[in-house]
């Protein structure tokens, strides 16, 4: 038997398509990016893809690939939410994601920014310290340069960590951004940073 199914009829294919669209729109149109990423995440059901056949060895690479893509969509969604000033909302979601993926530095950095913007500087620093402990005990390494830079910014209450203003976001959420390249102009994500 042969079952012919169009890509648009497969949740996995639709998920990948929406994830790619949302990721591409992230810097140009964060609101549209959020919509696409939310639609992608809405297609995800259960803890794992192909849960009813998760024990099949031939499916393991595909399951791992989709799970990694899911995490990247979660990270992209956090980027967009932070750009849109939704730090209070995203902090809880990121705390759950960091608890599930404690070695993922990008998620931890996003959580630190969300906590800091929510007026929780002490919790932001505690999150960074926990990350150092986990990385040292699990892998025998220190936090990466982005997390170390982020910690310095939190301690200094650096304005680069502040949420984008409503006025700036209403016209163009990325107006005034500098390109990544110089250490003092890079944000945690290694892309761009709002310059107040």
C-alpha positions as CSV (number, residue, x, y, z in Angstrom):
1,X,0.0,0.0,0.0
2,X,1.1,3.5,-0.7
3,X,-0.4,6.5,1.0
4,X,0.2,9.9,-0.7
5,X,0.0,12.9,1.6
6,X,0.8,16.5,0.7
7,X,3.2,18.4,2.9
8,X,0.4,20.7,3.9
9,X,-1.4,17.7,5.4
10,X,1.5,16.7,7.7
11,X,1.8,18.4,11.0
12,X,5.5,18.0,11.0
13,X,5.9,19.6,7.6
14,X,3.6,22.5,8.6
15,X,5.5,22.9,11.8
16,X,8.8,23.2,10.0
17,X,7.3,25.7,7.5
18,X,5.8,27.9,10.1
19,X,9.0,27.7,12.2
20,X,11.1,28.8,9.2
21,X,8.7,31.7,8.4
22,X,8.6,32.9,12.0
23,X,12.4,32.7,12.3
24,X,12.9,34.7,9.1
25,X,10.5,37.4,10.3
26,X,12.0,37.8,13.8
27,X,13.9,41.0,13.2
28,X,11.8,42.6,10.5
29,X,8.3,42.0,11.9
30,X,8.3,40.6,15.4
31,X,4.5,40.6,15.7
32,X,4.1,38.5,12.5
33,X,6.9,36.3,13.6
34,X,5.2,35.7,16.9
35,X,2.0,34.7,15.1
36,X,3.8,32.2,12.9
37,X,5.8,30.7,15.8
38,X,2.7,30.4,17.9
39,X,0.9,28.6,15.1
40,X,3.9,26.3,14.8
41,X,3.9,25.5,18.6
42,X,0.1,24.9,18.4
43,X,0.8,22.0,16.1
44,X,2.9,20.3,18.7
45,X,1.0,17.6,20.7
46,X,2.3,15.6,23.6
47,X,5.8,15.4,24.9
48,X,7.5,13.9,21.8
49,X,6.8,13.6,18.1
50,X,5.7,10.2,17.0
51,X,5.0,9.3,20.6
52,X,3.1,6.1,19.7
53,X,6.2,4.8,17.8
54,X,8.9,6.5,19.8
55,X,10.6,3.1,20.5
56,X,11.3,2.4,16.9
57,X,15.0,2.9,16.2
58,X,14.5,4.1,12.6
59,X,12.5,7.1,13.9
60,X,15.1,8.2,16.5
61,X,17.0,10.6,14.3
62,X,13.7,12.3,13.1
63,X,12.4,12.5,16.6
64,X,15.6,14.2,17.8
65,X,15.6,16.6,14.8
66,X,12.1,17.7,15.5
67,X,12.7,18.0,19.2
68,X,15.7,20.3,18.5
69,X,13.7,22.3,16.1
70,X,11.0,22.7,18.8
71,X,13.5,24.1,21.2
72,X,14.8,26.6,18.6
73,X,11.2,27.7,18.0
74,X,10.8,28.2,21.8
75,X,14.0,30.3,21.7
76,X,12.9,32.3,18.7
77,X,9.5,32.9,20.4
78,X,11.4,34.2,23.5
79,X,13.5,36.5,21.4
80,X,10.3,37.9,19.8
81,X,8.5,38.2,23.1
82,X,11.4,40.1,24.6
83,X,11.6,42.4,21.6
84,X,7.9,43.1,22.1
85,X,8.3,43.9,25.8
86,X,6.5,40.8,27.0
87,X,9.1,40.0,29.6
88,X,6.7,39.3,32.5
89,X,4.8,36.8,30.4
90,X,7.8,35.1,29.0
91,X,9.7,34.7,32.3
92,X,7.5,31.9,33.6
93,X,7.6,30.0,30.3
94,X,11.4,30.4,30.1
95,X,11.8,29.2,33.7
96,X,10.1,25.9,32.8
97,X,12.2,25.5,29.6
98,X,15.4,26.2,31.5
99,X,14.4,23.6,34.2
100,X,13.9,21.0,31.4
101,X,17.0,22.1,29.4
102,X,19.5,23.4,32.0
103,X,22.5,23.2,29.7
104,X,21.0,25.4,27.0
105,X,22.7,28.7,27.5
106,X,20.6,30.7,25.1
107,X,17.4,29.9,27.0
108,X,19.1,30.7,30.3
109,X,20.3,34.1,28.9
110,X,16.8,34.9,27.7
111,X,15.4,34.0,31.2
112,X,17.9,36.3,32.8
113,X,16.9,39.2,30.6
114,X,13.2,38.5,31.3
115,X,13.8,38.4,35.0
116,X,15.9,41.6,35.0
117,X,13.3,43.5,33.0
118,X,10.6,42.3,35.4
119,X,12.5,44.0,38.3
120,X,14.0,40.7,39.6
121,X,17.7,41.4,39.4
122,X,18.5,39.0,42.3
123,X,16.7,36.2,40.5
124,X,18.5,37.0,37.3
125,X,21.8,36.7,39.1
126,X,20.7,33.5,40.9
127,X,19.8,32.0,37.5
128,X,23.3,32.8,36.1
129,X,24.9,31.3,39.2
130,X,22.8,28.1,38.8
131,X,23.9,27.9,35.2
132,X,27.5,28.1,36.2
133,X,27.0,25.3,38.7
134,X,25.2,23.0,36.3
135,X,27.8,23.5,33.5
136,X,30.6,22.9,35.9
137,X,29.1,19.8,37.5
138,X,27.7,18.2,34.3
139,X,30.4,19.2,31.8
140,X,33.3,20.6,33.7
141,X,33.2,23.9,31.9
142,X,32.4,27.5,32.7
143,X,29.6,29.6,31.2
144,X,30.2,30.9,27.7
145,X,31.2,34.4,27.0
146,X,27.6,35.6,26.3
147,X,26.4,34.6,29.8
148,X,29.5,36.1,31.4
149,X,28.9,39.4,29.5
150,X,25.3,39.2,30.5
151,X,26.2,38.8,34.2
152,X,28.4,41.9,34.0
153,X,25.6,43.9,32.4
154,X,23.1,42.8,35.2
155,X,25.6,43.7,37.9
156,X,26.1,47.1,36.3
157,X,22.4,47.6,35.5
158,X,23.5,48.3,32.0
159,X,20.8,50.1,29.9
160,X,21.3,47.6,27.1
161,X,19.2,45.2,29.2
162,X,16.2,47.6,29.4
163,X,13.0,46.7,27.5
164,X,12.4,48.5,24.2
165,X,10.3,51.6,24.7
166,X,6.7,51.6,23.5
167,X,7.4,54.6,21.2
168,X,10.3,53.0,19.5
169,X,8.5,49.6,19.2
170,X,5.3,51.2,17.7
171,X,7.2,52.6,14.7
172,X,10.0,50.0,14.3
173,X,11.0,47.7,17.0
174,X,14.6,47.5,15.8
175,X,15.2,51.1,15.0
176,X,18.6,52.2,16.4
177,X,20.1,48.7,16.4
178,X,23.7,48.2,15.8
179,X,25.1,45.1,14.1
180,X,26.8,42.4,16.1
181,X,30.5,42.5,15.9
182,X,32.1,44.5,18.7
183,X,32.0,43.1,22.2
184,X,30.4,46.2,23.8
185,X,27.6,46.3,21.2
186,X,26.6,42.6,21.1
187,X,23.6,41.3,22.9
188,X,23.4,37.9,24.6
189,X,22.1,36.3,21.5
190,X,25.1,37.3,19.4
191,X,23.0,39.4,17.0
192,X,22.0,43.0,17.7
193,X,21.3,45.2,20.6
194,X,19.0,48.2,21.2
195,X,21.1,51.3,21.9
196,X,19.1,53.6,24.3
